[in-house]
């Protein structure tokens, strides 16, 4: 059996590449720009992974009168 040239099919949902906006943005801004192609959770996971890899930087956290704080991000230059 020849296993050197055998290509495996990748199972599951295809990878979705997100183009990060210029300037400052929140996860909600990215979600709205994608028109529902990804869920809120998927957008947050991609942002957290990009921050961990160093391609995004967390700029600030906006405290609101009620509800959860909003994290603001920007591309790392």
N, C-alpha and C positions, 0 to 999 in steps of 0.2 A: 504494500500500500504506500503510495506516494503522499507524504504529508507536508512536503516542503512548499509546494505551490498551491495548496488548497486555501481558498479564501473563505472565511467564515462570514455568514450574514449576521449583521448586528440586529438583535431583537429589540423590541420596545419602541417607544416614541422617539422620533428623530430629534436631534439636538437643534435647539432654536438659539441663534446668535442674536444678542441684544446690542444695538448700537447706542451707547450712552449719550445723552444730550450734552450740548456745550453749556458751560456755566453751572450754577447750582441747581439741584433738583432733589425731589423726594421720591420715595417708592411709589407714591400715589401718582406723581407726574409721569413716571415711566409706564405705569399700568394703563393710564388713560391714553398715552401715546401709542401703545400697542393694540388698542381697540379690542381688548379681550382675548388676544391670541395666547396669552399666558395668564395664569391665575395670580391673585395677590401674593400667595405663598411662594409661587415659583419666582416671581419678581424679587421678593425679599431674599430668597435663597441665592439667586444669582448676584444680587448686590452684596450680600455677606461674603460670598466666595470671591468676588472681585476685590473687596476690601482686604480680605485675607491674602490674596495674591499680590496686592499692591497697585492694581490698575485704577482703583477708586480710593478716594480719601473722604473720611467723615469730617465735615466742616463744623457743624454745630447741631445742637438739639433744641428745638423750639418747644417751650412749655406752653401748653394751652390752658385756658381757664377750666375747661372740663375735658375729660378724655385722656388718651395716651399722648405722650410727647411725640413730636415728628422729627425724625433724623434727616438732616440735609447733607447731601453728598456732592462731590465734584470729581472730574477726571484728574488724576495725578499727572503732572507734566514732567 
